[in-house]
């Protein structure tokens, strides 16, 4: 496969083989060409050169619908279904079974077949209820049931586990093993190494749009996989400084009894200049809720908040920004980037909001600012006028980080800053976070990957069931954090 875009060779003579009855992991850094390959296979983009064969037959799908008719189905990271429709309607949307001369929808048949498809996935839910009434894990299974409803021969899974907890991942993998046993060919894209090694049979690595190699899973240990993805041996990741943080002065931010009924029980938390405070907790523990309350995205109804010793109240994020707070949100694509705008425009957004509508930032200053951050953060883009949607996930995250650094904040809230990005980009962002802290910035660091929290934090605030259960020093182990979560006491 070869595929070009304006100024970019996204795929260069790439080979890929997927066998029946196997789970094949497609690995590579952000921008390696994984998504482009998937889009070529599924008819989103035509290849500029090369061919696709399905069961030996040459195919040229002109659209995802055409690929689906051939038996190639795709489930993406974001569940692309309709929350306002029932489970059964989502499975058969656009292909409702019909009956009679008037071709009315056959509701009973649709619901029966929906139940049968979900039973194949070991899922028993009420298919007449709205999809929005079920958690993300169930919605992911519904998306797979939809993919299977067209008699799929090939199932492509693009980051399907990014929003699932450990138990949900295990149930999901049990379904994949069952489908593999039935002869399904499964292409699996993920950034989670442990998950990839737990479920895959074979690995293909892409780098800079080129084919690096194909291996059986046991032939490629993790260190060799990283080297294949990056093209070099990765240097050791930076960790937090051993020098003690001065916490004797007034905190940059302090919250006492801070919370919101039904969202987060009252918590006490303080962050000092140059300090990285990690937030540890399982899915649903209240990590994102804490970030949203501190930044004024949601209003607190108890306690008080102080910035530099002065009491403040944030009813909206603009007030938090004016007080020197910045926040990179959990859902980068939905809440972080403005996909239609350029890299330059995305970087300028927060500073423009801080200055107000009547103090327009001149284009020349926007250009200088964007070029400076592109260089300092190593943002890979053909041009600062490139739409941010064309950048890889890791580079999009760097642009969001640059946006907030442009406001020269006192405190930076990072909610899952490394989610959905490759191992090299993760390391670059983690090192940048530590460098910012060493320069005097206070950082609240939230991550579902506990090894990251432990590695960069000077202190760790531990949450469980939307309540703070204690604090640990930064040199604590992952096991100590999990023990505190389980026991609920220091």
C-alpha positions, 0 to 999 in steps of 0.5 A, a space after each residue: 500500500 502507498 498513500 500520499 496526502 498533500 506534502 506527506 507520504 503517509 504509507 510507503 509500499 506497506 505490506 500487511 497479512 492477516 490470517 483467519 483465526 488470529 489476532 494480529 496487533 498493528 503497532 507503531 508510534 502516532 503518525 506511523 501510518 496505522 490509521 491510514 492503513 486501516 482507512 485504505 483497507 476499509 475504503 475510506 481512502 483509495 490507495 495510490 499504489 498497491 492492492 488489497 486481496 480478501 481470501 485471495 480475491 482482489 477487492 477495491 472497496 470504494 467506501 466503508 459501506 462497500 468494505 462492510 458488504 465484503 465482510 470487513 468491519 471496523 470498531 473505533 476507539 470512540 463508539 460511533 453509535 447513536 445514544 438516542 436509539 435502542 441497542 437493537 436499533 444501533 445494531 441494525 441502523 440502516 439495515 432494519 429488517 422489514 416485512 409485508 408489502 409496506 416494508 414496515 420495520 420488523 421490530 420483533 425480528 430485529 430485537 430477536 436477532 440483536 439478542 442472538 448477536 449479543 449472546 454470541 458475545 456473552 452479553 445479556 442486556 435489554 435490547 429495547 433500552 436506549 444505548 445511552 443507559 448502558 456504560 461504555 463497556 456495553 456500548 463497545 460490545 454493541 459496536 462489535 455486535 453491529 460489526 458482526 451482524 454483516 457476517 464479517 470475515 475481518 474485524 478491525 479494532 482501533 484502540 477498543 480498550 482505551 475507556 475500559 477498566 481491567 475487569 472490562 478488558 478481561 471480559 472483552 478479551 474473552 469475547 475476542 478469543 471466542 471470535 478467534 476460535 470461530 475463525 475470525 481474522 482480527 486486526 488489533 490496534 492498541 498503545 497498551 503493551 501488556 494488553 497487546 501481549 496478552 491477546 495477540 498472536 502476531 505483530 506488525 510494526 510500522 514506522 514513518 509510514 513504512 513496513 518495519 517487520 512482522 513477528 510472532 508475538 513470542 519472537 518480539 520482546 517488549 524492548 525489541 518492540 520499542 526499538 522497532 517502533 522508534 527506530 532506536 533504543 529509547 533512553 531511560 525515562 526521567 523521574 521526579 527530582 530527589 531534591 525536596 520541594 519547599 512546601 513551607 510557603 503559601 500554596 499556589 492552590 489550596 482547597 479545603 472541604 472542596 466538593 459537590 454533592 453527588 459528584 465528589 465528597 469534600 476533599 482537602 488538597 494543596 499544590 506548591 510551586 514546583 510540585 507535581 501532585 499525582 492523583 491515584 485512583 481507579 476508574 470512577 474514583 473521582 479523578 476527573 471530577 476533581 479536575 473539573 471542579 478545580 477548573 470551574 467546569 463544574 461548580 462546587 457546593 461545599 468548601 473553599 478554594 484559595 489561589 496564592 492565599 486569596 480566596 476565589 470562586 470559579 463559576 466558569 473556566 474563564 475565571 480560573 484562567 485569569 487566576 493562572 490555572 490551565 487544564 488539559 482535559 481527558 477527552 482530547 478530541 472532544 474537549 481539547 482540540 478544535 479539529 477544523 482550526 490550524 495548529 497556530 489557531 489552536 495554540 492561540 485559543 486560551 491566551 485569546 480567551 484570557 485577553 478577551 474579545 477586544 484584545 485580538 492577538 495579531 497574526 504575527 504574534 500568533 505565528 511567532 508563538 506557534 513556531 516557538 512551541 512547535 520547536 520547544 515541544 518537538 511538535 511534528 507538523 508540516 506547517 503551523 497552518 496545518 489543520 490540527 486534525 491531521 496531526 497524530 494523537 501525541 502531537 495533538 496533545 503537545 499542541 493542547 499543552 502549548 496552548 496552555 503554556 502560552 498563557 504562562 500559568 501558575 498551575 497546570 491540571 493534566 487529566 490523562 495527558 498520555 492517553 492514546 499516544 505511543 510510548 515515545 510520545 508518552 516519554 517526551 510529554 512526561 519529561 516535559 511535565 517534569 521540566 515544567 515543574 522544575 521551572 516552578 510550575 505547580 502540576 496536578 497530574 491525573 493518569 489511569 496508568 499508576 506507574 506514571 503517577 508514581 514516577 513523576 509525583 512528589 505527593 500522591 492524593 489517593 481517591 476511591 468512590 469519589 472521596 479522598 482516602 489518603 496521601 502518599 509520598 512520591 517515592 511510594 510503590 504502585 502496590 502501596 497506592 493500590 493497598 490504600 485504595 483497597 483498604 481506604 486508610 493510610 
